[in-house]
Amino acid sequence: MALGPRLDIRQSQSLVMTPQLQQAIRLLALSNLEIETFISGELEKNPLLEAPAAGGEDGPMSDLPDFDYDAGNGELAVQAEEGGADALIAQGMGAADSPLDVDYAAETFIDDGPGDRIASAERSLGSSGMESGGGYSEDGPDFDSFANPEGGLHEHLLAQAGAKLSGMDLVIAGQLIGQIDDAGYLEADLLQTAYDLKVALADVERVLAVIQTFDPSGVGARSLSECLAIQAKEADRYDPCMARLLDNLDILAKGALPHLRRICGVDEEDMADMIQELRGYDPKPGLRFSGESAPAVVPDLFVAPRADGWAIEINTATLPRVLVNRSYYVELAGGAHDKASKAWLADCLASANWLVKALDQRQKTIIKVASEIVKQQEEFFRKGVAHLRPLTLRMVADAIEMHESTVSRVTSNKYLSCARGLYELKYFFTSSIQSADGGEAVSAEAVKSQIKALISAEDPKKILSDDTLVDMLREKGFDIARRTVAKYREAMGIGSSVQRRRQKLLGSRAA
């Protein structure tokens, strides 16, 4: 057989991760607020994209699927286009040029959902804001201005130091304050500080004593006992008995009250009064000046009961809207004569069309997944966490005929708001616990709820051990091992039977 170069034609199939495919996959995992940030960047890059003005006549970004829960047969029917995000990706519609024209003035969009009511309320306020009622600006009250009005802890302490100290003492105070952590404790070595500033150790200790008189009370302490002692001195409760109590906090933590009474030289009534006094002190006084604010969790979905089932709606108040400006495209196309300009304009149009289609399909996919979750966990929405069923990503993916990875991306960083509270979509996916009587398996969250209820109702004189909890859970139909009970209890932040007995003993003595 002769060896030589030749040309062959072969036909094969392969999955290619195009930029449009990667973008569609990335969009699925983003929340509404993250989508808003993403679209802001796309608006800057693509001149053919535009965001409709808030409160204008432009409706939602796309016609989201309507759905209805049929209470008669227990099915949740979603009327949407065939296929989900997987189908969109498989079809390779990134370069399509067909517009998604929607009549935004039609009756299709009815302001009857939670998100629409928020937008309608904002439009009804108009430019008046809340000036007539509360004297706020046209944008309404700035609630962030109410948080942390005095700045951080260090700024608060430096302001007090500037009012009481001067010269080298102020320099020493600035050095010490800079080494106070967020909880208000001093982490500096006084001897090292004196060496660095080339001052006497007595001067550093004297300035520290001044700092420990600053607000908040207890700041500048080097240990918990010193922090509580500063607060006790300010409350005029620091006597020899209280001093001995603060020097033996480890014994108090163990609950050895008889031994502690002998050390302090007090009777049972005085000991209870001293413990009650300690409960009123702040062990971390600096945290009240923490500049970190908890991030607000905004729901991506609303679930509300209806007479014939459930209503599931995307939160349009946080959902960004984007349109393709075709009139501007026509205007630019008329002035583009060279091939490079025409190619760039064609790429912008294809990218804009793909983004609008991908965002539209994203909402439909989220609605489809959320509808299946509500269908599977209907008893939870009606009766509570005790009726939460075991659910996996594969079960939802098989039911809606999507890939498991797609469901995982859809449920990431998404929150659902219902009458029972705000829940992450991942919350509804829990492992199963086998029933003791061989019946249907139950959710791990339902078991945690039962454990918490049993411990909350336990008699302070008869604390339930993990073995006792296992027996009580089996009586309720939960076949669960002792180590699993201990794991669930620790995950909920509930102490062991010994710790709970000690805490309730201290609480009863201090009451």
C-alpha positions in Angstrom: 0.0 0.0 0.0 1.5 3.3 -1.1 2.0 6.0 1.5 1.1 9.6 0.5 -1.1 12.6 1.3 -4.8 12.5 0.4 -8.0 14.4 1.1 -11.0 12.7 2.9 -14.4 14.0 3.7 -15.9 12.9 7.0 -19.1 13.7 8.8 -19.1 14.0 12.6 -21.1 15.6 15.4 -19.5 17.6 18.3 -20.6 20.1 20.9 -19.0 23.5 20.4 -19.1 26.0 23.3 -19.8 29.1 21.3 -19.7 32.5 23.0 -23.5 32.6 22.8 -23.8 29.2 24.4 -21.5 30.2 27.2 -23.5 33.4 27.7 -26.8 31.5 27.9 -25.4 29.1 30.4 -24.0 31.9 32.5 -27.3 33.8 32.5 -29.2 30.9 34.0 -27.1 31.0 37.2 -27.5 34.8 37.8 -30.1 36.3 40.0 -32.2 39.3 38.9 -29.9 41.7 40.6 -26.8 40.1 39.0 -28.6 40.2 35.6 -29.1 43.9 36.1 -25.3 44.4 36.5 -24.6 42.2 33.5 -27.1 44.1 31.2 -25.6 47.4 32.3 -22.3 46.2 30.8 -24.0 45.0 27.6 -25.7 48.4 27.2 -22.4 50.1 27.2 -20.8 47.7 24.7 -23.7 47.4 22.2 -25.3 50.6 20.8 -28.3 48.6 19.5 -29.5 47.7 23.0 -31.5 50.1 25.0 -33.3 50.0 28.4 -36.9 51.2 28.4 -37.5 54.1 30.7 -39.0 53.2 34.1 -42.6 53.9 34.3 -43.0 54.4 30.5 -45.3 52.5 28.2 -42.8 49.8 27.6 -43.8 46.6 29.2 -41.7 43.7 30.5 -38.7 42.5 28.6 -40.6 39.6 27.1 -43.9 37.9 27.2 -43.4 35.5 30.1 -45.3 32.2 30.1 -48.7 32.1 31.6 -49.5 29.2 33.9 -52.3 27.8 36.0 -52.5 25.2 38.6 -55.4 22.8 38.1 -56.6 21.8 41.5 -58.9 19.1 40.0 -56.2 16.9 38.7 -53.3 18.2 40.8 -51.2 19.3 37.8 -49.5 22.6 37.1 -49.7 23.4 33.4 -47.3 25.9 32.0 -48.3 27.4 28.7 -44.9 28.2 27.1 -42.9 27.5 24.1 -41.8 23.9 23.6 -38.4 23.2 25.0 -36.4 25.1 27.6 -33.0 26.6 27.8 -31.5 23.3 26.6 -33.6 23.4 23.5 -32.6 27.0 22.8 -28.9 26.3 23.2 -29.2 23.2 21.0 -30.9 25.1 18.2 -28.1 27.6 17.9 -30.3 30.6 17.5 -27.6 33.2 18.4 -27.4 34.6 14.9 -31.1 34.8 14.2 -32.3 38.3 13.1 -36.0 37.9 13.9 -37.2 40.4 16.4 -39.2 39.6 19.5 -41.9 42.2 18.8 -44.5 42.4 21.6 -47.4 44.7 22.0 -46.6 46.2 25.3 -49.8 48.2 25.4 -51.9 45.1 25.1 -54.0 43.6 27.9 -51.5 40.7 28.1 -49.6 42.4 30.8 -51.9 42.9 33.8 -50.6 44.7 36.9 -52.0 42.1 39.4 -48.8 40.6 40.7 -46.5 41.7 43.6 -43.8 42.9 41.3 -46.3 44.9 39.1 -47.9 46.4 42.2 -44.5 47.7 43.3 -43.9 49.3 39.9 -47.4 50.7 39.8 -47.0 52.3 43.3 -43.7 53.9 42.2 -45.4 55.4 39.1 -48.4 56.6 41.2 -46.0 58.5 43.5 -44.6 60.3 40.4 -42.2 63.1 41.2 -43.7 64.0 44.5 -42.0 61.2 46.3 -42.9 61.4 50.0 -42.5 65.1 50.4 -46.1 65.7 51.3 -46.1 63.2 54.1 -42.6 63.1 55.6 -40.6 65.9 53.9 -38.4 63.5 52.1 -36.8 64.1 48.7 -38.4 63.1 45.4 -36.6 59.8 45.6 -38.2 59.0 49.0 -36.4 58.4 52.2 -32.8 57.2 52.0 -33.0 54.3 54.5 -29.2 53.7 54.2 -28.7 57.1 55.9 -30.3 55.8 59.1 -27.7 53.0 59.4 -24.4 53.7 61.2 -24.9 57.5 61.4 -21.7 58.0 63.5 -19.3 56.2 61.2 -17.2 53.3 62.3 -15.8 52.4 65.7 -12.4 53.8 65.1 -13.7 57.2 63.9 -16.0 57.3 66.9 -13.1 56.6 69.3 -10.7 59.1 67.6 -13.3 61.8 67.9 -13.5 61.3 71.6 -9.7 61.1 71.9 -9.4 64.4 70.1 -11.7 66.0 72.6 -9.9 64.7 75.7 -6.3 64.3 74.8 -3.6 66.3 73.0 0.1 66.2 72.1 1.9 62.9 72.6 -1.0 61.4 74.4 -3.2 61.8 71.3 -0.5 60.1 69.2 -0.4 57.2 71.7 -4.3 57.0 71.6 -4.3 56.9 67.8 -1.8 54.0 67.8 -3.9 52.1 70.3 -7.2 52.8 68.7 -5.9 51.6 65.4 -5.3 48.2 67.0 -8.8 47.8 68.4 -10.8 45.1 66.5 -14.4 45.4 65.4 -15.6 43.8 68.6 -13.9 46.6 70.7 -11.0 44.6 72.1 -7.4 45.8 72.1 -5.0 43.5 70.3 -1.9 45.5 70.9 1.1 44.7 73.1 1.5 47.7 75.3 5.3 47.1 75.8 5.8 46.9 72.0 3.7 50.0 71.5 5.8 51.9 74.0 9.0 50.8 72.3 7.7 51.8 68.8 6.7 55.2 70.0 9.7 55.7 72.3 7.6 56.5 75.3 7.3 55.1 78.8 5.1 52.1 79.4 3.3 54.0 82.1 2.3 56.6 79.6 0.8 54.0 77.3 -1.1 52.4 80.2 -2.4 55.8 81.3 -3.7 56.6 77.8 -5.3 53.2 77.6 -7.1 53.8 80.9 -8.5 57.0 79.3 -9.6 55.1 76.2 -11.4 52.6 78.4 -13.7 55.4 79.6 -14.9 56.1 76.1 -18.2 55.2 74.6 -19.2 52.4 74.1 -18.6 51.1 77.6 -16.1 48.2 77.7 -14.1 49.3 74.6 -10.3 48.9 74.8 -10.4 45.8 77.0 -7.9 43.0 76.5 -10.1 40.2 77.7 -13.7 39.4 78.3 -13.3 39.7 82.1 -11.7 43.2 81.7 -14.5 44.2 79.3 -17.2 43.2 81.8 -15.3 44.8 84.6 -15.2 48.1 82.8 -19.0 48.0 82.4 -19.5 46.9 86.0 -17.4 49.9 87.2 -19.5 52.3 85.1 -22.7 50.8 86.6 -21.2 51.1 90.1 -21.5 47.3 90.6 -17.8 46.4 90.8 -17.3 45.2 94.3 -14.9 42.5 95.6 -17.5 39.8 95.0 -18.1 40.9 91.4 -14.4 41.0 90.9 -13.9 37.4 92.0 -16.8 36.4 89.8 -15.2 38.0 86.7 -11.9 36.4 87.5 -13.6 32.9 87.4 -15.8 33.1 84.3 -14.6 29.7 83.3 -16.2 28.2 86.5 -19.4 30.1 85.7 -19.4 28.7 82.2 -19.2 25.1 83.6 -22.3 25.9 85.8 -20.5 25.0 89.1 -22.5 27.5 91.1 -21.9 26.0 94.6 -18.1 26.2 94.0 -18.5 29.7 92.6 -20.5 30.9 95.6 -17.8 29.7 97.9 -15.2 31.6 95.9 -17.2 34.8 95.9 -18.4 34.5 99.4 -22.1 35.1 98.6 -25.4 33.3 99.1 -27.6 31.9 96.4 -29.7 35.0 96.1 -26.7 37.3 95.7 -25.2 35.0 93.1 -28.4 35.0 91.1 -28.4 38.8 91.2 -24.8 39.0 90.1 -25.4 36.7 87.1 -28.4 38.7 86.1 -26.3 41.8 86.2 -23.7 40.2 83.9 -26.4 39.2 81.4 -27.1 42.9 80.9 -23.6 43.7 79.8 -22.3 43.7 76.2 -19.5 41.2 75.6 -18.7 42.8 72.2 -19.4 46.5 72.6 -17.7 47.5 69.3 -20.1 45.6 67.1 -22.8 48.2 67.4 -20.5 50.5 65.3 -19.8 48.0 62.7 -19.9 49.6 59.3 -20.9 46.3 57.6 -24.5 46.1 56.7 -26.2 42.8 55.9 -27.0 42.5 52.2 -30.6 42.7 51.4 -32.1 39.5 49.9 -34.5 40.3 47.1 -36.9 37.5 45.9 -36.7 36.5 42.3 -40.1 34.8 42.4 -43.4 35.2 44.1 -45.7 32.3 45.0 -49.2 33.1 46.1 -52.3 30.8 46.7 -55.3 31.0 44.4 -58.7 29.5 44.6 -57.8 26.9 42.0 -54.1 26.4 42.8 -51.0 28.6 42.9 -49.8 31.8 41.2 -46.0 31.9 40.3 -44.6 35.2 39.1 -41.2 36.6 38.3 -40.3 39.7 40.4 -40.5 42.3 37.6 -39.5 45.1 40.1 -35.9 43.8 40.0 -36.0 42.3 36.5 -34.1 44.5 34.0 -35.7 45.2 30.7 -33.8 45.5 27.4 -34.9 46.0 23.8 -33.3 46.1 20.4 -33.4 49.6 18.8 -34.1 48.6 15.2 -34.7 52.2 14.1 -31.2 53.1 15.2 -29.9 50.0 13.3 -31.5 51.2 10.1 -30.0 54.6 10.6 -26.5 53.1 11.2 -26.8 50.6 8.3 -27.6 53.5 5.9 -24.2 55.1 6.7 -22.1 52.0 6.7 -20.3 51.5 3.4 -17.1 49.6 4.2 -17.1 45.9 5.0 -15.7 46.3 8.4 -18.5 48.6 9.5 -21.2 46.4 8.1 -19.7 43.3 9.7 -19.4 45.1 13.1 -23.1 46.3 12.8 -24.2 42.7 11.9 -22.4 41.4 14.9 -24.0 44.0 17.2 -27.5 43.1 15.8 -26.9 39.3 16.2 -25.6 39.8 19.7 -28.5 42.0 20.7 -31.0 39.5 19.3 -29.4 36.6 21.0 -29.3 38.5 24.4 -33.0 39.3 24.2 -33.9 35.8 23.3 -31.6 34.3 26.0 -33.1 36.5 28.7 -36.6 35.7 27.5 -35.9 32.0 27.6 -34.2 32.4 31.0 -37.4 33.6 32.5 -39.4 30.8 31.0 -37.0 28.2 32.3 -37.1 29.7 35.8 -40.9 29.7 35.8 -40.9 26.1 34.5 -38.5 24.9 37.3 -40.2 26.9 40.0 -43.6 25.5 38.9 -42.3 21.9 39.3 -40.9 22.7 42.7 -44.2 24.1 43.9 -46.0 21.1 42.5 -43.6 18.7 44.3 -43.6 20.6 47.6 -47.3 21.7 47.6 -47.8 20.3 51.1 -45.0 22.5 52.4 -46.7 25.7 51.1 -50.0 24.6 52.6 -49.0 23.1 55.9 -45.4 24.0 56.7 -41.9 22.6 56.9 -43.0 19.4 58.6 -44.5 18.3 55.3 -41.4 19.1 53.2 -40.8 16.1 50.9 -37.5 14.7 49.8 -36.5 16.2 46.5 -33.5 16.0 44.2 -32.4 17.9 41.2 -32.7 14.8 39.0 -36.4 14.4 40.0 -37.2 17.9 38.9 -35.0 17.6 35.7 -36.8 14.4 34.7 -40.2 15.9 35.3 -39.6 18.9 33.1 -37.4 17.1 30.6 -34.3 19.2 31.2 -30.7 18.4 32.1 -29.9 18.2 35.8 -27.1 20.8 35.4 -29.7 23.3 34.0 -31.9 22.9 37.0 -28.9 23.3 39.2 -28.0 26.6 37.5 -31.6 27.8 37.6 -31.9 27.2 41.4 -28.6 28.9 42.2 -28.8 32.3 43.9 -32.5 32.5 43.4 -35.0 33.2 46.2 -38.7 32.5 46.4 -41.1 34.6 48.4 -44.3 33.0 49.7 -46.7 33.4 52.7 -44.4 31.3 54.9 -41.3 33.5 54.2 -38.4 33.9 51.9 -36.6 30.8 50.8 -33.7 29.9 48.5 -34.7 27.5 45.8 -32.0 25.2 46.9 -33.9 24.9 50.3 -36.5 22.7 48.7 -34.0 20.1 47.7 -33.4 17.9 50.7 -32.2 14.4 51.4 -34.6 11.7 52.6 -35.0 9.9 55.9 -36.6 6.5 55.8 -39.9 6.0 57.6 -39.9 3.7 60.6 -43.1 2.0 59.6 -42.0 1.5 56.0 -44.1 4.3 54.6 -43.1 7.2 52.5 -39.7 8.8 53.2 -39.6 12.2 54.8 -37.4 15.2 54.3 -34.3 15.9 56.4 -35.7 19.5 57.0 -38.9 18.0 58.4 -36.8 15.9 60.8 -34.8 19.0 61.9 -38.1 20.7 62.5 -39.3 17.9 64.8 -36.0 17.8 66.7 -36.2 21.6 67.3 -39.8 21.3 68.5 -39.0 18.5 70.9 -36.1 20.3 72.4 -38.1 23.6 72.7 -40.8 21.8 74.7 -38.5 19.8 76.9 -38.8 20.0 80.7 -35.9 22.0 82.2 -35.7 19.4 85.0 -35.6 16.5 82.4 -33.4 17.4 79.5 -33.7 15.1 76.5 -30.6 13.2 75.5 -29.8 12.3 71.9 -30.8 8.7 72.6 -34.2 9.9 74.0 -34.7 12.0 70.9 -34.1 9.0 68.7 -36.8 7.0 70.6 -39.3 9.9 70.4 -38.6 10.4 66.7 -39.2 6.7 66.0 -42.5 6.9 67.8 -43.4 9.7 65.3 -42.4 7.5 62.4 -38.8 8.7 61.7 -36.2 5.9 61.5 -33.0 7.9 62.3 -29.7 7.1 64.0 -28.3 8.8 67.0 -25.3 10.3 65.2 -27.7 11.8 62.6 -29.7 13.4 65.5 -26.5 14.9 66.9 -25.5 16.2 63.4 -28.8 17.8 62.8 -28.9 19.3 66.3 -25.4 20.8 65.9 -26.3 22.2 62.5 -29.2 24.1 64.0 -26.9 25.5 66.7 -28.5 23.6 69.6 -26.2 22.4 72.3 -25.9 18.9 73.8 -28.0 17.8 76.7 -25.2 18.8 79.2 -24.9 22.2 77.7 -28.7 22.8 77.7 -29.0 21.6 81.3 -26.3 24.1 82.3 -27.8 27.0 80.4 -31.3 26.4 81.8 -29.9 26.0 85.3 -28.1 29.4 85.0 -31.2 30.9 83.5 -33.5 29.7 86.3 -31.0 30.9 89.0 -30.7 34.3 87.3 -34.5 34.7 86.8 
